[in-house]
């Protein structure tokens, strides 16, 4: 390994926060697999990973990501983060078409990002879907269960 995984991740995150799709994509390995566990299928290759990026910045043009905790290994970054944004654009993805709600959200998320030869090759993303849908007004929080 002759690259700094933490630095690569930080640069990639900076590109996301600046909404610089070309720069963000330059960090992706050609064989990248992006698994967002709120979606029915993985996104594969540069085109698939670019689709994930564009889906989020289209739906949330003011999207910003803030890292809460980050653990770094030789070729992997485990990160807890939150993203904020206002849902002013359509959120379109596999099995999903959500028109703008104009609601501001702050969503908790965690991801494992694996690098190979200085490029992001795998993402396993675990968003708080219930919290996200509740903030968009699309899902009511479950009532607390009574204990006897």
Number of C-alpha atoms within 10 A of each C-alpha: 9 7 14 13 24 17 10 17 22 12 15 20 17 16 18 21 18 14 20 14 15 11 15 20 20 14 19 22 19 16 15 22 21 23 21 17 14 12 13 12 12 17 20 19 17 19 13 16 26 18 15 18 17 17 16 21 23 17 22 24 15 17 21 19 17 13 14 12 10 14 11 15 12 14 19 20 20 18 19 18 17 18 17 16 20 19 24 18 18 18 19 17 14 10 9 11 10 15 13 15 17 14 13 16 20 16 19 18 19 19 18 18 20 22 23 17 12 18 21 26 24 21 22 17 19 16 20 15 15 16 17 17 15 14 18 19 12 12 13 12 12 8 6 6 6 5 4 3
